[in-house]
Amino acid sequence: MICILLLCALSLSPAGALRKKKDAPEGDECSQLVDGAAPRNSAWRRTDDCKCHEYSVITGEDDACIEYLGKRYFPSSIMAGVCKCGVLQSLGGKWPAAWPPEGDDQVQGPWPKRSSFSGTKVLEAFTNDDKETRSPMFEQSPLIGSATIPAGPMKGKIVPFPHSIQDAEGLGFIGTADAEEVKKTVPSPFLPVLTVDGRAIWSTWKDVERVNFFGKVCQRQWIAFYVTHPDRAPPPVESPLQLVFGQFTGYLYYSYTEKMYDDCEEVVEIDRNFYGWDSVLATHSYKRDTRGHLVWNVTSGGERVMDLTVDMPYGFGPLSAYLPQLARWGRFAGNPKQLHRFLHSRHLDFHWVSKPGVMPIHDSENLSPVIHSPFGFFDNPRYPSREAGNQWDSDDFFDSAFYDNDGPLGIKMPMEKTDTFTFHGDWKRFDFQTGDFSLAFYTHHFRMQWNSPWTFVRIPNKSS
């Protein structure tokens, strides 16, 4: 150990600095070799004398990139024009299955278990203490409930309730929107969350429910705006990660859903009658291959809603590129425990705000329902169902639970120039953008429940 310390001291001493300099890359030579790169500050003494910018690594399909995949630093001898700096997709190569499934792809979970020697296993280990005190989701809320739809075209129909999923893939996108238009849209007293540039923040969330409480495959989309309550309004945000932590662990932010697009008719009526979501029947053309390339088109009532093409992030590889930012923003906004909660909790939860006037209750037009949703990324060999005797999670759920292969989630920030979003119709007035302040999120497996609204927030200056 002493010898190692001495060697380090020598390498940093003035004498050590007298070693012969090599020619450093000039100007933008590194960026001409690899898009998004720059010379290292210490290039004169480095073999790997070029670097990708912070939080990005070498990516590319060409054989010349293989040696450097996932690395931030590389030599100026690299072949020019074939690699780029970006967020690395799955280090493991292919994802568990495409959607819609292709060939021998699995249709639903349980999914392959993570390796015992992986970054995913390290993340899973953070939650070990929590499993000793946490109750499994469907032990606490078993699938024994039902309700009668009180209004609309299915009035009188008995349906399972609350809405829950046991196996789904989920994704989300965050960008900015015109603040004045969003202010006109969100119900008072809630306020739009703003960026430091004065823009509001939009998001769209999507699930493909492979196993749910209905026993049907359903796809849903929320188009939402981030809001906060004026009595706890935080300052403008600098990073999308502030929103992620503030939504899922700090509870500073709510997701106000302006519209939902569902492809299961019963779910549309459940969303409207029991949650107050302004939900409509829609068609989702959702195609994701095993390299993460996603093409997603939504239509409703014969009208186009959204067209999207994105290369999605998956697994520990993309996530690890953001560890410094996760650490920074996980301790932001006066709550240093946000990152700790995010890493150590076997279940997370957050709150949705839905639209006044949709839920068929007295004084509905003056009330905004607030919905609590617990969720988690752990898979399990056994899924509960509505079948008699199988409505509960198993007693050993957390002992047998696992993150799936290369899970639990991936992020990409900001979105790439090749990622395209086009919103149609009335959505155009919001000027949705995915520039420097943007994020893509993906998880191949999660479970979730949407509880009945736990409170209703009254619009100020409205009569009782």
C-alpha positions in Angstrom: 0.0 0.0 0.0 2.9 2.4 0.9 4.5 1.7 -2.5 1.2 2.4 -4.3 0.8 5.7 -2.4 4.4 6.7 -3.3 3.9 5.9 -7.0 0.7 8.1 -6.9 2.6 10.9 -5.2 5.4 10.7 -7.8 3.0 10.8 -10.7 1.5 13.9 -9.3 4.7 15.7 -8.3 6.5 18.3 -10.4 9.2 15.7 -11.2 6.5 13.4 -12.5 5.2 16.2 -14.7 8.5 16.4 -16.5 7.7 13.3 -18.6 7.7 13.9 -22.3 4.5 15.4 -23.7 2.8 13.9 -26.6 0.9 15.9 -29.2 -2.7 16.6 -28.0 -5.6 16.6 -30.4 -6.1 20.0 -31.8 -9.3 22.1 -31.8 -12.3 20.0 -32.7 -10.4 17.0 -34.0 -12.1 14.7 -31.5 -15.6 15.8 -32.5 -14.6 15.2 -36.2 -13.7 11.6 -35.2 -16.7 11.0 -33.0 -19.8 13.1 -33.0 -20.3 14.8 -29.5 -16.7 14.3 -28.4 -14.0 16.8 -27.2 -10.2 16.7 -26.3 -9.5 15.7 -22.7 -7.9 18.5 -20.5 -5.1 16.1 -19.8 -4.8 14.8 -23.4 -1.1 15.5 -23.6 -0.4 12.6 -21.1 -3.2 10.2 -22.1 -3.4 7.4 -24.5 -7.2 7.9 -24.5 -6.9 11.5 -25.4 -10.5 12.2 -26.4 -13.7 12.1 -24.4 -17.4 12.1 -24.6 -19.1 14.8 -22.7 -20.2 14.2 -19.2 -22.9 11.5 -18.7 -22.4 10.1 -22.3 -20.3 7.2 -23.6 -19.3 5.6 -27.0 -22.1 4.0 -28.9 -22.4 2.6 -32.4 -23.2 -0.5 -34.5 -19.9 -0.6 -36.4 -17.3 -3.3 -35.5 -14.8 -0.4 -35.0 -16.9 0.8 -32.0 -17.0 -2.6 -30.2 -13.7 -2.1 -28.3 -14.9 1.3 -26.9 -18.7 0.7 -26.3 -19.8 2.1 -23.0 -16.5 4.0 -22.4 -16.3 7.7 -22.0 -12.6 8.0 -23.0 -11.0 6.9 -26.3 -7.9 7.5 -28.4 -7.7 9.9 -31.4 -6.6 6.8 -33.4 -10.3 5.7 -33.5 -11.8 5.3 -36.9 -13.5 8.5 -37.9 -17.2 8.9 -38.4 -18.5 5.5 -37.4 -19.1 5.9 -33.6 -20.9 8.6 -31.6 -21.2 9.8 -28.0 -24.6 9.0 -26.6 -26.4 6.9 -24.0 -25.6 3.3 -24.3 -28.5 1.0 -24.9 -28.6 -2.4 -23.1 -25.1 -3.7 -22.4 -26.6 -7.2 -22.6 -27.8 -6.7 -26.2 -31.3 -7.9 -26.9 -34.2 -7.1 -24.6 -36.3 -10.0 -23.2 -39.0 -9.7 -25.9 -40.4 -7.4 -28.6 -43.9 -6.0 -28.5 -45.9 -7.3 -30.2 -44.1 -10.6 -29.5 -42.2 -12.1 -32.4 -41.4 -15.7 -33.0 -40.6 -17.5 -29.7 -40.8 -14.3 -27.6 -42.5 -14.5 -24.3 -45.9 -13.0 -24.2 -45.9 -12.2 -20.5 -43.9 -12.7 -17.3 -42.4 -14.0 -15.1 -39.3 -12.7 -17.0 -35.7 -14.0 -16.8 -34.0 -13.3 -13.5 -31.1 -10.9 -13.3 -27.6 -12.4 -13.0 -26.1 -12.6 -9.5 -23.0 -10.8 -10.9 -24.6 -7.6 -12.4 -25.3 -4.0 -11.7 -28.9 -4.9 -11.5 -28.2 -7.3 -8.6 -26.4 -4.5 -6.8 -29.4 -2.2 -7.2 -31.7 -5.0 -6.0 -29.5 -5.5 -2.9 -30.2 -1.9 -1.7 -33.8 -3.0 -1.0 -33.0 -5.9 1.2 -33.7 -4.1 4.5 -37.0 -2.8 3.2 -38.4 -6.3 2.5 -38.3 -7.1 6.3 -40.9 -4.4 7.1 -42.7 -3.9 3.8 -46.0 -5.7 3.0 -46.3 -7.0 -0.6 -48.7 -4.9 -2.7 -51.4 -7.5 -3.2 -51.1 -8.8 0.3 -52.1 -5.4 1.5 -54.6 -4.8 -1.3 -55.7 -8.3 -2.6 -57.7 -8.6 -5.8 -61.1 -9.2 -4.1 -62.8 -5.9 -4.9 -65.5 -4.9 -7.4 -67.7 -2.0 -8.1 -70.8 -1.1 -10.0 -70.4 1.5 -12.8 -72.8 4.4 -11.8 -73.1 6.3 -15.0 -72.4 6.2 -18.8 -73.0 3.6 -21.4 -72.0 0.7 -19.0 -74.1 2.0 -16.1 -75.0 -0.9 -13.8 -72.2 -3.2 -14.9 -70.2 -4.8 -12.1 -66.4 -4.6 -12.7 -63.3 -5.6 -10.8 -61.9 -2.7 -8.8 -59.4 -1.0 -8.2 -57.4 -1.1 -11.4 -54.2 -3.1 -10.9 -51.6 -4.7 -13.1 -49.3 -7.6 -12.3 -47.1 -7.5 -15.3 -46.7 -4.5 -17.7 -44.0 -2.6 -19.5 -44.0 1.1 -18.8 -42.5 4.1 -20.4 -42.6 7.9 -19.9 -41.4 11.0 -21.6 -40.8 14.5 -20.2 -40.4 17.7 -22.1 -41.4 21.4 -21.9 -44.6 23.2 -23.0 -45.9 26.7 -23.3 -46.4 28.0 -19.7 -49.4 30.3 -20.5 -51.4 27.6 -22.3 -50.7 25.1 -19.4 -51.8 27.7 -16.8 -55.1 28.1 -18.7 -55.6 24.3 -18.6 -54.6 23.0 -15.1 -57.3 23.3 -12.4 -56.8 25.9 -9.6 -55.3 25.9 -7.0 -52.7 23.8 -8.7 -49.8 25.6 -10.4 -47.7 24.4 -13.3 -44.2 23.4 -12.4 -41.8 25.6 -14.3 -38.2 25.2 -15.6 -35.6 27.9 -15.0 -36.4 29.1 -18.5 -40.0 29.7 -17.6 -41.5 26.8 -19.6 -44.1 24.4 -18.2 -43.4 20.7 -18.2 -45.4 18.0 -20.0 -45.2 14.3 -19.8 -46.8 11.3 -21.4 -47.0 7.9 -19.7 -47.8 4.6 -21.3 -48.3 1.0 -20.2 -48.8 -2.2 -22.0 -50.7 -4.3 -19.5 -49.8 -7.9 -20.3 -51.4 -9.2 -17.0 -54.0 -7.0 -15.3 -57.1 -7.3 -13.1 -59.3 -7.8 -16.1 -57.4 -10.7 -17.6 -57.0 -8.6 -20.8 -54.1 -7.0 -22.6 -54.8 -3.3 -22.4 -52.8 -0.3 -23.4 -53.2 3.2 -21.8 -51.7 6.6 -22.3 -51.8 9.6 -20.0 -51.0 13.1 -21.4 -50.2 15.2 -18.4 -48.6 18.3 -16.9 -46.5 18.6 -13.8 -48.2 20.7 -11.1 -47.6 21.6 -7.5 -49.8 23.0 -4.7 -49.2 26.8 -4.0 -48.8 26.1 -0.3 -45.7 24.0 -1.0 -44.5 25.5 -4.3 -40.8 24.7 -4.9 -38.5 26.9 -7.1 -38.2 26.3 -10.8 -36.5 23.1 -11.8 -33.2 22.7 -13.6 -33.3 19.0 -14.4 -35.9 16.4 -15.3 -34.4 14.2 -12.5 -35.7 16.8 -10.0 -39.2 15.9 -11.2 -38.6 12.1 -10.9 -37.4 12.4 -7.3 -39.9 15.1 -6.4 -42.7 13.0 -7.8 -41.8 9.5 -6.5 -40.0 10.2 -3.2 -40.3 13.8 -2.2 -44.0 14.3 -3.1 -43.5 17.9 -4.3 -45.0 17.3 -7.7 -48.3 15.8 -9.0 -49.1 14.6 -12.5 -52.2 16.4 -13.7 -53.8 14.3 -16.5 -55.5 16.4 -19.1 -56.5 13.3 -21.3 -56.3 9.6 -21.3 -56.4 7.2 -24.3 -57.3 3.6 -23.6 -57.9 0.7 -25.9 -60.1 -1.4 -23.5 -63.7 -0.1 -23.4 -64.4 -1.3 -19.8 -61.2 0.5 -18.6 -62.4 3.8 -20.2 -65.5 3.6 -18.1 -63.7 2.7 -14.9 -61.2 5.6 -15.4 -64.1 8.1 -15.9 -66.4 6.9 -13.2 -64.0 6.0 -10.4 -60.9 8.1 -11.0 -62.2 11.2 -12.8 -59.8 10.8 -15.7 -61.0 12.3 -19.0 -60.6 8.9 -20.8 -61.6 8.0 -24.3 -61.4 4.9 -26.5 -58.3 4.9 -28.7 -56.2 2.7 -30.9 -52.5 2.2 -30.0 -50.1 1.0 -32.8 -47.2 0.2 -30.5 -44.2 -1.6 -32.0 -40.9 -2.0 -30.1 -38.1 -4.3 -31.3 -35.5 -6.1 -29.1 -33.0 -3.3 -29.6 -35.4 -0.7 -28.2 -36.5 1.0 -31.4 -40.1 2.2 -30.7 -42.7 3.4 -33.2 -45.9 4.4 -31.4 -49.0 5.9 -33.1 -52.2 6.8 -31.3 -55.6 7.6 -32.9 -59.0 8.2 -31.3 -62.3 8.7 -33.0 -60.6 8.5 -36.4 -58.3 11.4 -35.5 -54.6 11.3 -35.0 -53.4 12.1 -31.5 -49.7 11.4 -31.5 -46.9 9.9 -33.6 -43.6 9.0 -31.9 -40.3 7.3 -32.9 -37.8 6.9 -30.1 -34.8 4.7 -29.4 -35.6 3.7 -25.8 -33.1 3.2 -23.0 -33.1 -0.2 -21.2 -31.4 -1.5 -18.1 -28.4 -0.8 -15.9 -26.1 0.3 -18.8 -28.0 3.5 -19.6 -28.8 4.1 -16.0 -25.2 4.0 -14.8 -24.3 6.8 -17.2 -26.4 9.2 -15.0 -25.1 8.1 -11.5 -23.5 11.5 -10.8 -26.7 13.4 -11.8 -28.9 10.9 -9.9 -26.8 11.5 -6.8 -26.9 15.3 -7.2 -30.6 15.7 -7.8 -31.6 13.0 -5.4 -30.3 15.3 -2.6 -31.9 18.4 -4.0 -34.8 20.6 -2.8 -33.9 20.4 0.9 -34.7 16.7 1.0 -31.4 14.7 1.1 -33.3 11.4 1.6 -34.9 11.3 -1.8 -32.2 9.2 -3.4 -32.0 6.9 -0.4 -35.8 6.3 -0.6 -35.6 5.7 -4.4 -32.9 3.1 -4.1 -34.0 1.3 -0.9 -37.8 1.0 -1.3 -39.4 -2.1 -2.7 -42.4 -0.1 -3.5 -42.6 3.5 -4.6 -45.7 5.6 -4.9 -47.0 8.9 -6.3 -50.1 11.1 -6.9 -52.2 11.8 -10.0 -54.5 14.8 -10.2 -57.5 14.3 -12.5 -59.9 16.7 -14.1 -62.9 18.3 -12.4 -66.3 17.5 -13.7 -65.6 14.0 -15.1 -66.3 11.8 -12.0 -70.1 11.4 -11.5 -70.2 12.7 -7.9 -72.0 15.6 -6.3 -70.3 19.0 -7.0 -67.8 17.2 -9.4 -67.1 20.3 -11.5 -65.6 22.0 -8.4 -63.4 19.2 -7.3 -60.1 17.7 -8.5 -59.7 14.1 -7.5 -56.2 13.1 -6.2 -55.2 9.5 -6.8 -52.5 7.5 -4.9 -50.6 4.8 -6.9 -48.2 2.4 -5.4 -45.9 0.5 -7.8 -42.8 -1.6 -7.9 -40.3 -3.2 -10.3 -40.0 -6.6 -8.7 -41.0 -9.7 -10.6 -42.1 -12.9 -9.0 -42.6 -16.6 -10.1 -46.3 -16.3 -9.1 -48.8 -13.6 -10.0 -52.0 -13.1 -8.1 -55.3 -13.0 -9.9 -59.1 -12.8 -9.3 -59.3 -16.6 -9.2 -60.6 -17.8 -5.8 -57.8 -18.4 -3.4 -55.2 -16.7 -5.6 -56.1 -13.0 -5.0 -53.2 -12.4 -2.5 -49.5 -12.2 -3.0 -47.7 -15.3 -1.7 -46.4 -15.1 1.9 -42.8 -15.4 0.6 -43.2 -12.8 -2.1 -40.2 -10.7 -1.3 -38.0 -13.7 -0.6 -38.7 -15.0 -4.1 -39.0 -11.6 -5.9 -36.3 -10.4 -8.3 -35.5 -7.7 -10.8 -35.7 -9.0 -14.3 -32.8 -9.4 -16.6 -30.9 -6.1 -16.9 -33.7 -4.3 -15.1 -35.3 -2.5 -13.3 -35.3 0.6 -15.5 -33.4 2.7 -17.9 -33.4 6.5 -18.6 -32.1 8.7 -21.4 -31.5 12.4 -20.9 -31.9 14.5 -22.9 -33.7 13.0 -25.9 -31.7 12.6 -29.1 -32.3 14.6 -32.3 -33.4 11.4 -34.0 -36.2 10.9 -31.5 -39.4 12.5 -32.9 -42.7 13.5 -31.4 -45.7 14.9 -33.3 -48.9 15.8 -31.5 -52.0 16.6 -33.4 -55.2 18.6 -33.0 -55.7 20.7 -29.9 -52.4 19.5 -28.5 -50.5 21.7 -30.9 -51.3 24.8 -28.9 -49.1 23.6 -26.0 -45.9 23.7 -28.1 -44.5 20.4 -26.8 -40.7 20.3 -27.0 -38.0 17.7 -26.3 -34.8 19.8 -26.3 -32.2 20.0 -23.6 -34.8 19.6 -20.9 -36.2 16.2 -21.7 -36.1 12.6 -20.5 -37.1 9.1 -21.7 -37.9 6.4 -19.1 -38.5 2.6 -19.7 -39.1 -0.4 -17.5 -39.7 -3.9 -19.0 -41.7 -5.1 -15.9 -43.6 -3.3 -13.2 -46.7 -3.9 -11.0 -49.1 -1.2 -9.9 -52.4 -0.3 -8.4 -54.5 2.8 -8.7 -56.4 3.4 -5.5 -59.7 5.3 -5.2 -59.1 9.1 -4.9 -57.9 9.7 -1.4 -58.8 13.4 -1.4 -60.6 16.0 -3.5 -59.1 19.5 -3.9 -61.7 22.2 -4.2 -61.4 24.9 -6.9 -61.1 28.2 -4.9 -63.9 30.7 -5.0 -66.4 28.1 -5.9 -69.6 27.6 -3.9 -70.0 24.4 -1.9 
